[in-house]
Amino acid sequence: MTVTVYGIPNCDTMKKARKWLDEQGIAYNFHDYKKQGIEPDRLYHWIDQIGWEPLLNKRGTTFRKLPEEQKTDIDAEKAAAIMAEHTSIIKRPVVEHGGQLLVGFDEARWQAALA
């Protein structure tokens, strides 16, 4: 099974997630949003799979700094555009594995899905 982890390297949650993967001996590819960006098609695929709400981090500084007109009346298309432009607003980590998707780090969920 191929595991791809999407995020940014200096995020504390990412550090915990990557440490857990390493401790479990799970090989993974890491996709750095800051350096590599994110393809709109991938965002739309994720949104089709789980919806935009779990992916858009509304609690972070990046979201709070957005102009009010961007923060209101959000739908899938608007959320995808915001996430493509401001990749640090995507909840971290996002993990693709065997056609499935995990969003955020939850050790029990990850254990059930990956180990």
C-alpha positions in Angstrom: 0.0 0.0 0.0 1.3 3.4 -1.0 1.0 6.1 1.7 1.3 9.7 0.8 1.3 12.4 3.6 0.4 15.9 2.6 1.4 18.9 4.9 4.1 21.3 5.9 7.2 20.1 7.7 7.3 22.6 10.6 3.8 21.9 11.9 3.6 20.2 15.3 0.8 17.9 14.3 2.8 16.9 11.2 5.8 16.2 13.4 3.7 13.9 15.6 2.2 12.1 12.6 5.5 11.5 10.9 7.1 10.3 14.1 4.2 7.9 14.6 4.6 6.6 11.0 8.3 6.1 11.5 7.7 4.3 14.8 5.3 2.0 13.1 7.7 1.3 10.3 5.2 2.6 7.7 6.9 3.9 4.6 5.4 7.0 3.1 6.0 9.8 0.6 5.8 13.3 2.0 4.3 16.1 -0.1 5.3 19.5 1.2 2.5 22.0 0.4 4.9 25.0 0.9 7.4 23.8 -1.7 5.2 21.7 -4.0 1.8 23.4 -3.8 -1.3 21.3 -4.3 -3.1 20.5 -7.6 -6.7 21.8 -7.8 -7.7 18.4 -9.2 -6.4 16.7 -6.1 -8.3 19.1 -3.9 -11.5 18.4 -5.9 -10.9 14.7 -5.6 -10.6 15.0 -1.8 -13.6 17.2 -1.6 -15.6 14.7 -3.6 -14.4 12.0 -1.3 -15.0 13.6 2.2 -16.4 17.1 1.6 -14.6 20.4 2.0 -15.5 21.0 5.6 -13.0 18.5 7.1 -10.2 19.9 4.9 -10.5 23.6 5.5 -8.9 24.7 8.8 -11.0 27.6 10.0 -9.3 27.7 13.4 -5.8 28.7 12.1 -4.2 32.1 11.6 -4.3 31.8 7.9 -8.1 31.6 7.8 -8.5 34.4 10.4 -6.4 36.7 8.2 -8.5 36.2 5.1 -10.7 39.1 4.0 -14.3 38.7 5.2 -15.7 38.2 1.7 -13.5 35.0 1.4 -14.7 33.7 4.8 -18.4 33.9 4.0 -20.7 31.8 1.8 -18.1 29.1 1.4 -19.0 26.2 -0.9 -16.8 23.4 -2.4 -15.6 25.5 -5.3 -14.7 28.5 -3.1 -13.0 26.3 -0.5 -10.9 24.6 -3.2 -9.8 28.0 -4.5 -8.9 29.2 -1.0 -7.0 26.0 -0.2 -5.1 26.1 -3.6 -4.0 29.7 -2.9 -3.3 29.3 0.8 -2.1 25.8 1.3 -1.4 26.3 5.0 -5.2 26.5 5.5 -5.5 22.8 4.6 -6.0 20.7 7.7 -2.9 18.7 8.4 -1.9 16.0 7.7 -3.9 14.7 4.8 -3.0 11.0 4.2 -3.9 9.1 1.0 -3.6 5.3 1.5 -5.1 2.5 -0.6 -7.8 4.8 -2.1 -8.8 6.1 1.4 -8.2 9.5 3.0 -7.3 10.4 6.6 -7.5 14.1 7.7 -5.8 15.2 10.9 -3.8 13.0 13.2 -5.7 10.7 15.4 -3.6 7.8 16.6 -6.5 5.3 17.1 -7.9 6.0 13.6 -4.5 5.8 12.1 -3.7 2.5 13.9 -6.9 1.0 12.5 -6.4 2.3 9.0 -2.6 2.0 8.5 -1.0 -0.5 10.9 
